[in-house]
Amino acid sequence: MVEPTGIELYVKPPFETGLFYRITFGCTGTPVNTITETVPREEVQQAYDAFIKSDRSKGAARKMASALLHFGAGNVDEEDDSR
């Protein structure tokens, strides 16, 4: 069974600290995967500034979210390292 999940991400300056998040996911009978990330305050500011200077389209918002969540950065920690 596939169960879609949405993530809403809100950022608002001033950024006094970085962004921390932990996402846990998996399927019945498989190892649990966890993504844990801390994004430095400077990276949050850079992503925000780039979005503000952009056309603020959905594509620009996805680009900002990808930068903040480090999508594609290989940050998935598996409890079972058998992959």
DSSP file (Angstrom, degrees, kcal/mol; ACC not computed):
  #  RESIDUE AA STRUCTURE BP1 BP2  ACC     N-H-->O    O-->H-N    N-H-->O    O-->H-N    TCO  KAPPA ALPHA  PHI   PSI    X-CA   Y-CA   Z-CA
    1    1 A M              0   0    0      0, 0.0     2,-0.5     0, 0.0     0, 0.0   0.000 360.0 360.0 360.0 137.8    0.0    0.0    0.0
    2    2 A V        -     0   0    0      2,-0.0     0, 0.0     0, 0.0     0, 0.0  -0.904 360.0-172.9-104.7 129.5    1.2    3.5   -0.8
    3    3 A E        -     0   0    0     -2,-0.5     2,-0.0     2,-0.0     0, 0.0  -0.922  18.2-141.1-123.9 105.6    0.3    6.3    1.5
    4    4 A P        -     0   0    0      0, 0.0     2,-0.4     0, 0.0    -2,-0.0  -0.296  16.2-162.4 -67.5 149.0    1.3    9.7    0.2
    5    5 A T        -     0   0    0      2,-0.0     2,-0.3    -2,-0.0    -2,-0.0  -0.984   3.9-151.5-131.9 142.0    2.7   12.2    2.7
    6    6 A G        -     0   0    0     -2,-0.4     2,-0.4     2,-0.0     0, 0.0  -0.847   2.5-155.6-112.1 152.0    3.0   16.0    2.4
    7    7 A I        -     0   0    0     -2,-0.3     2,-0.5     2,-0.0    -2,-0.0  -0.994   3.1-163.0-125.9 126.7    5.5   18.3    4.0
    8    8 A E        -     0   0    0     -2,-0.4     2,-0.5     2,-0.0    -2,-0.0  -0.941   8.8-168.3-108.5 131.5    4.8   21.9    4.6
    9    9 A L        -     0   0    0     -2,-0.5     2,-0.5     2,-0.0    56,-0.0  -0.976   5.1-176.5-125.1 122.4    7.9   24.0    5.3
   10   10 A Y        +     0   0    0     -2,-0.5     2,-0.4     2,-0.0    -2,-0.0  -0.973   2.8 177.7-120.3 130.2    7.6   27.6    6.6
   11   11 A V        +     0   0    0     -2,-0.5     4,-0.1    37,-0.0    -2,-0.0  -0.989   0.3 177.9-129.8 142.5   10.6   29.9    7.1
   12   12 A K        -     0   0    0     -2,-0.4    -2,-0.0     2,-0.1    36,-0.0  -0.968  29.4 -90.7-146.4 125.0   10.5   33.5    8.3
   13   13 A P  S    S+     0   0    0      0, 0.0     2,-0.1     0, 0.0    -2,-0.0  -0.347  90.6  68.8 -71.4 159.9   13.4   35.8    9.0
   14   14 A P        -     0   0    0      0, 0.0     2,-1.0     0, 0.0     3,-0.1   0.448  68.4-157.2 -79.8 145.4   15.3   36.7   11.0
   15   15 A F        +     0   0    0      1,-0.2    30,-0.1    -2,-0.1     3,-0.0  -0.781  23.8 164.8 -94.0  99.8   17.0   33.3   11.2
   16   16 A E        +     0   0    0     -2,-1.0     2,-0.3     2,-0.1    -1,-0.2   0.698  67.9  22.3 -88.9 -21.7   18.6   33.2   14.6
   17   17 A T  S    S-     0   0    0     -3,-0.1    -1,-0.0     1,-0.1     2,-0.0  -0.864  86.6 -99.8-135.2 170.6   19.3   29.4   14.5
   18   18 A G        -     0   0    0     -2,-0.3     2,-0.5     1,-0.1    -1,-0.1  -0.096  43.7 -93.4 -78.2-174.0   19.6   26.8   11.8
   19   19 A L  E     -A   39   0A   0     20,-2.3    20,-3.5    49,-0.1     2,-0.4  -0.912  37.3-170.7-107.3 128.1   16.9   24.3   10.7
   20   20 A F  E     +A   38   0A   0     -2,-0.5     2,-0.3    18,-0.2    18,-0.2  -0.960  12.0 164.1-117.9 136.7   16.7   20.9   12.3
   21   21 A Y  E     -A   37   0A   0     16,-2.3    16,-2.5    -2,-0.4     2,-0.4  -0.996  20.9-164.2-149.0 154.8   14.4   18.1   11.1
   22   22 A R  E     -A   36   0A   0     -2,-0.3     2,-0.5    14,-0.2    14,-0.2  -0.984   8.4-172.8-137.9 125.1   14.0   14.4   11.5
   23   23 A I  E     -A   35   0A   0     12,-2.9    12,-3.2    -2,-0.4     2,-0.4  -0.981   2.9-168.8-120.6 127.1   11.9   12.3    9.2
   24   24 A T  E     +A   34   0A   0     -2,-0.5     2,-0.3    10,-0.2    10,-0.2  -0.957  18.7 155.0-116.4 133.5   11.2    8.6    9.9
   25   25 A F  E     +A   33   0A   0      8,-2.8     8,-3.4    -2,-0.4     2,-0.3  -0.980   1.7 125.3-153.1 162.3    9.6    6.3    7.3
   26   26 A G        -     0   0    0     -2,-0.3     2,-0.3     6,-0.2     6,-0.1  -0.961  43.3 -96.4 168.3-177.1    9.3    2.7    6.2
   27   27 A C    >   -     0   0    0      4,-0.4     3,-2.2    -2,-0.3    -2,-0.0  -0.878  50.4 -79.7-124.5 156.4    7.0   -0.1    5.3
   28   28 A T  T 3  S+     0   0    0     -2,-0.3    -1,-0.0     1,-0.3    -2,-0.0  -0.319 118.2  15.5 -54.4 129.8    5.7   -3.0    7.3
   29   29 A G  T 3  S+     0   0    0      1,-0.3    -1,-0.3    -3,-0.0    -3,-0.0   0.500 109.9  95.2  83.4   4.1    8.3   -5.7    7.5
   30   30 A T  S <  S-     0   0    0     -3,-2.2    -1,-0.3     1,-0.1     0, 0.0  -0.844  84.6 -84.6-122.2 161.6   11.2   -3.5    6.3
   31   31 A P        -     0   0    0      0, 0.0    -4,-0.4     0, 0.0     2,-0.3  -0.287  46.1-111.5 -61.8 148.7   13.8   -1.5    8.2
   32   32 A V        -     0   0    0     -6,-0.1    47,-1.5    -8,-0.0     2,-0.4  -0.655  29.7-149.8 -79.8 135.9   12.9    1.9    9.4
   33   33 A N  E     -AB  25  78A   0     -8,-3.4    -8,-2.8    -2,-0.3     2,-0.4  -0.870  10.8-166.5-106.8 142.2   14.7    4.8    7.6
   34   34 A T  E     -AB  24  77A   0     43,-2.4    43,-3.0    -2,-0.4     2,-0.6  -0.995  10.4-162.8-130.9 132.9   15.5    8.0    9.3
   35   35 A I  E     +AB  23  76A   0    -12,-3.2   -12,-2.9    -2,-0.4     2,-0.4  -0.973  15.8 177.1-110.9 120.4   16.6   11.3    7.8
   36   36 A T  E     +A   22   0A   0     39,-0.6     2,-0.4    -2,-0.6   -14,-0.2  -0.991   8.1 166.7-124.9 129.6   18.1   13.6   10.4
   37   37 A E  E     -A   21   0A   0    -16,-2.5   -16,-2.3    -2,-0.4     2,-0.5  -0.999  27.6-161.5-147.4 143.5   19.5   16.9    9.3
   38   38 A T  E     -A   20   0A   0     -2,-0.4   -18,-0.2   -18,-0.2    -2,-0.0  -0.991  15.7-160.4-122.4 121.0   20.7   20.2   10.7
   39   39 A V  E     -A   19   0A   0    -20,-3.5   -20,-2.3    -2,-0.5     5,-0.1  -0.893  24.6-118.3-102.6 121.2   20.9   23.0    8.1
   40   40 A P    >>  -     0   0    0      0, 0.0     4,-1.9     0, 0.0     3,-0.7  -0.193  21.6-115.0 -58.8 149.7   23.1   25.9    9.2
   41   41 A R  H 3> S+     0   0    0      1,-0.3     4,-2.5     2,-0.2     5,-0.2   0.854 115.7  57.9 -52.3 -39.9   21.5   29.3    9.7
   42   42 A E  H 3> S+     0   0    0      1,-0.2     4,-2.4     2,-0.2    -1,-0.3   0.880 105.6  48.9 -63.1 -38.7   23.6   30.7    6.8
   43   43 A E  H <> S+     0   0    0     -3,-0.7     4,-2.5     2,-0.2    -1,-0.2   0.876 109.8  52.1 -68.9 -36.7   22.2   28.1    4.4
   44   44 A V  H  X S+     0   0    0     -4,-1.9     4,-2.4     2,-0.2    -2,-0.2   0.937 111.4  47.3 -62.2 -45.5   18.6   28.9    5.5
   45   45 A Q  H  X S+     0   0    0     -4,-2.5     4,-2.9     2,-0.2    -2,-0.2   0.911 111.8  50.3 -62.4 -43.5   19.3   32.6    4.8
   46   46 A Q  H  X S+     0   0    0     -4,-2.4     4,-2.4     2,-0.2    -2,-0.2   0.922 112.0  46.8 -62.0 -45.1   20.8   31.8    1.4
   47   47 A A  H  X S+     0   0    0     -4,-2.5     4,-1.9     2,-0.2    -1,-0.2   0.911 114.5  47.7 -64.0 -41.9   17.9   29.6    0.3
   48   48 A Y  H  X S+     0   0    0     -4,-2.4     4,-2.6    -5,-0.2    -2,-0.2   0.936 111.8  49.2 -63.7 -47.6   15.4   32.2    1.5
   49   49 A D  H  X S+     0   0    0     -4,-2.9     4,-2.0     1,-0.2    -2,-0.2   0.900 110.1  51.4 -60.6 -41.4   17.2   35.1   -0.2
   50   50 A A  H  X S+     0   0    0     -4,-2.4     4,-0.7     1,-0.2    -1,-0.2   0.894 111.0  48.5 -63.5 -39.3   17.3   33.1   -3.5
   51   51 A F  H >< S+     0   0    0     -4,-1.9     3,-0.9     1,-0.2     5,-0.5   0.931 110.0  50.8 -65.4 -45.2   13.6   32.5   -3.3
   52   52 A I  H 3< S+     0   0    0     -4,-2.6    -1,-0.2     1,-0.3    -2,-0.2   0.858 111.9  47.9 -61.4 -36.0   12.8   36.2   -2.6
   53   53 A K  H 3< S+     0   0    0     -4,-2.0    -1,-0.3    -5,-0.2    -2,-0.2   0.613 104.6  78.8 -80.1 -11.7   14.9   37.2   -5.6
   54   54 A S  S << S-     0   0    0     -3,-0.9    -3,-0.1    -4,-0.7    -4,-0.0  -0.048 103.8 -91.7 -84.3-171.4   13.2   34.6   -7.8
   55   55 A D        -     0   0    0      1,-0.0    -3,-0.1     2,-0.0    -4,-0.1   0.464  53.0-128.6 -81.2  -1.2    9.8   34.7   -9.5
   56   56 A R        +     0   0    0     -5,-0.5    -5,-0.1     1,-0.1    -4,-0.1   0.772  54.9 152.8  58.8  30.9    8.4   33.0   -6.4
   57   57 A S     >  -     0   0    0      1,-0.1     4,-2.2    -6,-0.1     5,-0.2  -0.218  64.7 -97.7 -77.6 174.5    6.7   30.3   -8.5
   58   58 A K  H  > S+     0   0    0      1,-0.2     4,-2.6     2,-0.2     5,-0.2   0.879 127.4  55.0 -61.4 -36.7    6.0   26.8   -7.3
   59   59 A G  H  > S+     0   0    0      2,-0.2     4,-2.2     1,-0.2    -1,-0.2   0.906 107.7  47.9 -62.7 -41.5    9.2   25.7   -9.0
   60   60 A A  H  > S+     0   0    0      2,-0.2     4,-2.2     1,-0.2    -1,-0.2   0.878 111.2  51.3 -66.3 -37.8   11.2   28.3   -7.1
   61   61 A A  H  X S+     0   0    0     -4,-2.2     4,-2.6     2,-0.2    -2,-0.2   0.910 109.9  49.3 -65.5 -41.8    9.5   27.1   -3.9
   62   62 A R  H  X S+     0   0    0     -4,-2.6     4,-2.8     1,-0.2    -2,-0.2   0.896 109.7  52.4 -63.0 -39.1   10.4   23.5   -4.6
   63   63 A K  H  X S+     0   0    0     -4,-2.2     4,-2.1     2,-0.2    -2,-0.2   0.912 110.8  46.9 -63.1 -42.2   14.0   24.6   -5.3
   64   64 A M  H  X S+     0   0    0     -4,-2.2     4,-2.6     2,-0.2    -2,-0.2   0.931 113.0  48.6 -64.8 -45.3   14.1   26.3   -1.9
   65   65 A A  H  X S+     0   0    0     -4,-2.6     4,-2.7     1,-0.2    -2,-0.2   0.907 110.7  51.3 -61.5 -41.7   12.6   23.3   -0.1
   66   66 A S  H  X>S+     0   0    0     -4,-2.8     5,-1.5     1,-0.2     4,-0.7   0.896 111.1  48.3 -62.4 -39.6   15.1   21.0   -1.9
   67   67 A A  H  <5S+     0   0    0     -4,-2.1     3,-0.4    -5,-0.2    -2,-0.2   0.916 115.2  44.2 -65.9 -42.7   18.0   23.2   -0.8
   68   68 A L  H  <5S+     0   0    0     -4,-2.6    -2,-0.2     1,-0.2    -1,-0.2   0.857 118.8  41.7 -71.9 -35.0   16.7   23.4    2.8
   69   69 A L  H  <5S-     0   0    0     -4,-2.7    -1,-0.2    -5,-0.2    -2,-0.2   0.439 102.9-130.6 -93.0   0.9   15.9   19.7    3.1
   70   70 A H  T ><5 -     0   0    0     -4,-0.7     3,-2.0    -3,-0.4     5,-0.3   0.860  32.1-167.4  53.5  40.7   19.1   18.6    1.2
   71   71 A F  T 3 <S+     0   0    0     -5,-1.5    -1,-0.2     1,-0.3    -2,-0.0  -0.352  71.6  19.1 -58.3 135.4   17.2   16.4   -1.1
   72   72 A G  T 3  S+     0   0    0     -3,-0.1    -1,-0.3     1,-0.0    -2,-0.1   0.542  90.5 115.4  81.3   7.7   19.6   14.1   -3.0
   73   73 A A  S <  S-     0   0    0     -3,-2.0    -2,-0.1    -4,-0.2    -3,-0.0   0.392  85.8-114.6 -91.5   4.7   22.4   14.7   -0.5
   74   74 A G        +     0   0    0     -4,-0.1    -3,-0.1     1,-0.1    -4,-0.0   0.883  67.0 143.7  69.7  38.0   22.5   11.1    0.6
   75   75 A N        +     0   0    0     -5,-0.3   -39,-0.6     2,-0.1     2,-0.6   0.034  24.3 119.7-102.4  27.3   21.3   11.8    4.2
   76   76 A V  E     -B   35   0A   0    -41,-0.2     2,-0.6   -43,-0.0   -41,-0.2  -0.827  46.7-160.1 -93.7 123.3   19.2    8.7    4.7
   77   77 A D  E     -B   34   0A   0    -43,-3.0   -43,-2.4    -2,-0.6     2,-0.4  -0.905   6.9-157.0-102.0 122.1   20.4    6.6    7.7
   78   78 A E  E     -B   33   0A   0     -2,-0.6   -45,-0.2   -45,-0.2     3,-0.1  -0.810  18.4-146.1 -99.5 138.7   19.2    3.0    7.6
   79   79 A E  S    S+     0   0    0    -47,-1.5     2,-0.6    -2,-0.4    -1,-0.1   0.818  99.0  50.8 -67.6 -29.0   18.9    1.0   10.7
   80   80 A D  S    S-     0   0    0    -48,-0.2     3,-0.3     1,-0.1    -1,-0.2  -0.951  72.3-164.4-109.8 114.5   19.9   -2.0    8.5
   81   81 A D        +     0   0    0     -2,-0.6    -1,-0.1     1,-0.2    -2,-0.0   0.056  57.0 112.1 -86.3  26.9   22.9   -1.3    6.4
   82   82 A S              0   0    0      1,-0.2    -1,-0.2     0, 0.0    -2,-0.0   0.293 360.0 360.0 -85.9  11.4   22.3   -4.2    4.0
   83   83 A R              0   0    0     -3,-0.3    -1,-0.2    -5,-0.0    -2,-0.1   0.511 360.0 360.0 -81.1 360.0   21.4   -2.1    0.9
